[in-house]
Amino acid sequence: MEGTYRPALVHRVEIPKQGGGTRQLGIPTVVDRLIQQAILQELTPIFDPDFSPCSFGFRPGRSSHDAVRQAQQYIREGYRYVVDIDLEKFFDRVNHDILMSRVVRKVKDKRVLKLIRAYLQAGVMLEGVKVQTEEGTPQGGPLSLLLANILLDELDKELEKRGLKFCHYADDCNIYVKSRRAGLRVKQNIQRFLERKLKLKVNEEKSAVDRPWKRTFLQNGKRESASLRGRFNA
């Protein structure tokens, strides 16, 4: 209440990714997990109702299965090309000022805003060495996924304004179009928006415009790709 609390350093660990390489996780202390969870429970009812219906990641009553079913529906409707956008090290690159400018639109309590920023800037402990964090929101804490959705809601609103069909799950975003030419145009425009407006970098090696059944979407990707190939490969 006095605004004097300071979050502890986050313990940084690396875990293997399914497609190769590693993913960095930040493990908060028990006390900080408790406080983050309390903030999450208060902020979710404030932000979640205004999130896009095409956003499925880590939201109440939504799952990766819902996202895959929505993607299948788009394909059945004739949107048989996908713009597969992969954000490079998204959770490590989140710009704190841009994120907080989105949070402050709905949160006016300066103590809460100060505490959220304190968590973003708490720093990490990496192999016994303290490292300052000037950008990013560490995966592993209860609050990080909501903050990611708050930032990426800006992308969702841009896609909706353009009338595009899409599925968004955390930092995975697939946009469905009817031709490869349209897909290339959309990819270029959305990449420019992400880099200029949100200061996020698109991973060119992992992003592509292709047939949906040739791409992997979420954890069910391989199984769903196989079923899509048989049903829609016309």
C-alpha positions in Angstrom: 0.0 0.0 0.0 2.9 2.4 0.7 4.6 1.5 -2.7 7.8 0.4 -1.1 7.8 -3.3 -2.1 10.5 -4.4 -4.5 10.2 -7.7 -6.4 13.0 -10.2 -6.0 15.3 -11.2 -8.9 13.8 -13.8 -11.3 15.7 -17.1 -11.6 16.4 -17.6 -15.3 16.5 -21.1 -16.7 16.5 -22.5 -20.2 14.3 -25.4 -21.4 14.5 -27.3 -24.7 11.9 -26.2 -27.4 10.0 -28.9 -29.4 11.4 -27.7 -32.7 15.0 -27.4 -31.5 16.9 -24.7 -29.5 15.9 -23.5 -26.1 13.4 -21.2 -24.5 14.2 -18.9 -21.6 11.9 -19.1 -18.5 11.9 -16.7 -15.6 10.9 -18.3 -12.2 9.7 -15.7 -9.6 9.9 -16.3 -5.9 6.8 -17.8 -4.2 5.9 -14.4 -2.7 6.1 -12.7 -6.1 4.1 -15.5 -7.8 1.4 -14.8 -5.2 1.4 -11.1 -5.8 1.4 -11.5 -9.6 -1.5 -13.9 -9.4 -3.5 -11.4 -7.3 -2.8 -8.7 -9.9 -3.8 -11.1 -12.7 -7.1 -11.9 -11.1 -8.0 -8.2 -10.8 -6.8 -7.2 -14.3 -8.2 -10.2 -16.3 -11.9 -9.0 -15.9 -10.8 -5.5 -17.0 -8.9 -6.4 -20.2 -10.2 -9.8 -21.3 -13.7 -8.8 -22.4 -12.2 -6.4 -25.0 -9.8 -8.9 -26.5 -10.5 -10.2 -30.0 -12.7 -13.3 -30.4 -9.9 -14.6 -32.6 -7.4 -14.5 -29.7 -7.4 -17.9 -27.9 -4.2 -18.0 -25.8 -4.3 -18.2 -22.0 -7.8 -16.8 -21.8 -10.7 -18.0 -19.6 -12.8 -20.6 -21.5 -10.5 -20.7 -24.5 -8.0 -23.3 -25.6 -5.6 -24.3 -28.4 -8.2 -26.8 -29.6 -10.6 -23.8 -30.2 -7.9 -22.0 -32.2 -7.4 -25.1 -34.4 -11.1 -25.5 -35.0 -11.4 -21.9 -36.0 -8.5 -22.3 -38.4 -10.2 -25.3 -40.0 -13.4 -23.3 -40.4 -11.5 -20.6 -42.3 -10.1 -23.2 -44.6 -13.6 -24.7 -45.3 -14.7 -21.2 -46.2 -12.1 -21.1 -49.0 -9.2 -19.3 -47.2 -6.6 -21.9 -48.3 -3.4 -19.9 -47.8 -2.0 -19.0 -44.5 0.4 -16.2 -43.5 2.3 -17.8 -40.6 3.9 -15.1 -38.5 6.6 -16.1 -36.0 7.8 -13.4 -33.6 11.5 -13.8 -32.8 12.0 -14.1 -29.1 8.8 -12.3 -28.4 8.8 -12.5 -24.6 12.4 -11.3 -24.5 11.8 -8.3 -26.8 8.6 -6.7 -25.3 9.2 -2.9 -25.1 8.3 -1.9 -21.6 7.2 1.7 -22.5 4.9 0.5 -25.3 3.4 -2.2 -23.0 2.8 0.1 -20.1 1.2 2.7 -22.4 -1.4 0.0 -23.2 -1.9 -1.0 -19.6 -2.4 2.6 -18.4 -5.3 3.0 -20.8 -7.4 0.9 -18.4 -5.5 0.9 -15.1 -5.4 4.3 -13.3 -4.0 3.2 -9.9 -0.5 4.5 -9.9 0.6 2.0 -7.2 -0.5 -0.9 -9.4 1.2 0.6 -12.5 4.4 1.1 -10.5 4.3 -2.5 -9.3 3.8 -3.9 -12.8 6.7 -1.9 -14.1 8.8 -3.1 -11.1 8.2 -6.7 -12.1 9.2 -5.9 -15.7 12.4 -4.3 -14.5 13.2 -6.7 -11.6 16.2 -8.2 -13.3 17.2 -11.9 -13.5 19.7 -14.2 -11.8 21.6 -16.0 -14.5 24.2 -18.5 -13.3 24.7 -16.6 -10.1 25.0 -13.2 -11.8 22.5 -10.4 -11.6 21.4 -9.1 -15.0 19.2 -6.0 -15.5 16.2 -6.3 -17.8 15.5 -3.3 -20.0 13.0 -5.1 -22.2 10.9 -8.3 -22.2 8.4 -9.9 -19.9 9.8 -13.2 -18.5 7.8 -16.4 -19.2 7.1 -18.3 -16.1 5.3 -15.7 -13.9 1.5 -15.6 -13.8 1.3 -12.1 -15.1 3.5 -12.4 -18.2 0.9 -14.0 -20.4 -1.8 -11.4 -19.7 0.8 -8.7 -20.4 1.6 -10.4 -23.7 -2.1 -10.5 -24.7 -2.5 -6.8 -23.8 0.4 -5.9 -26.1 -0.6 -8.2 -29.0 -4.2 -7.0 -28.8 -2.9 -4.0 -30.8 -2.0 -6.5 -33.6 -5.5 -8.1 -33.3 -7.2 -4.7 -33.6 -5.1 -4.0 -36.7 -6.1 -7.3 -38.3 -9.7 -6.7 -37.5 -9.6 -3.2 -39.0 -8.2 -4.7 -42.2 -11.0 -7.3 -42.3 -8.6 -10.3 -42.1 -9.4 -13.8 -40.9 -6.9 -14.9 -38.3 -6.2 -17.1 -35.2 -3.9 -15.7 -32.5 -2.6 -17.8 -29.6 0.0 -16.1 -27.4 2.9 -15.2 -29.8 1.6 -17.5 -32.6 -0.5 -15.7 -35.2 -1.9 -17.3 -38.4 -3.7 -15.1 -41.0 -5.9 -16.9 -43.6 -6.3 -15.5 -47.2 -7.5 -16.8 -50.5 -4.4 -16.5 -52.6 -0.6 -16.6 -52.3 -0.4 -13.1 -53.8 -2.7 -11.7 -51.1 -0.7 -13.6 -48.5 2.6 -12.0 -49.5 1.0 -8.6 -49.4 -0.5 -9.1 -46.0 2.8 -10.5 -44.6 4.7 -7.5 -45.8 2.2 -5.0 -44.3 1.8 -6.8 -41.0 5.5 -7.2 -40.6 5.9 -3.5 -41.1 3.2 -2.8 -38.5 4.8 -5.1 -35.9 8.3 -3.6 -36.4 7.3 0.0 -36.5 4.4 0.2 -34.1 5.2 -2.5 -31.5 9.0 -2.7 -32.0 8.8 -6.5 -32.4 10.9 -8.6 -34.8 9.5 -11.2 -37.2 11.6 -14.3 -37.6 12.0 -14.6 -41.4 13.2 -18.1 -41.3 10.2 -19.4 -39.5 7.5 -17.2 -41.1 6.0 -18.0 -44.4 3.0 -17.9 -46.8 1.9 -21.4 -47.7 -0.9 -23.9 -47.7 -2.2 -24.4 -44.1 -1.7 -28.2 -44.3 2.0 -27.6 -44.9 2.5 -25.6 -41.8 2.4 -26.5 -38.1 -0.1 -24.6 -35.9 0.2 -25.0 -32.1 0.8 -28.3 -30.3 -1.8 -30.1 -32.5 -0.1 -28.9 -35.6 1.2 -32.2 -37.1 -2.0 -34.1 -36.4 -4.2 -31.3 -37.7 -2.0 -30.8 -40.7 -2.4 -34.5 -41.7 -6.2 -34.2 -41.4 -6.3 -30.9 -43.3 -4.2 -32.4 -46.1 -6.7 -35.2 -46.7 -9.8 -33.0 -46.5 -8.7 -29.8 -48.2 -5.8 -30.6 -50.6 -7.7 -29.7 -53.8 
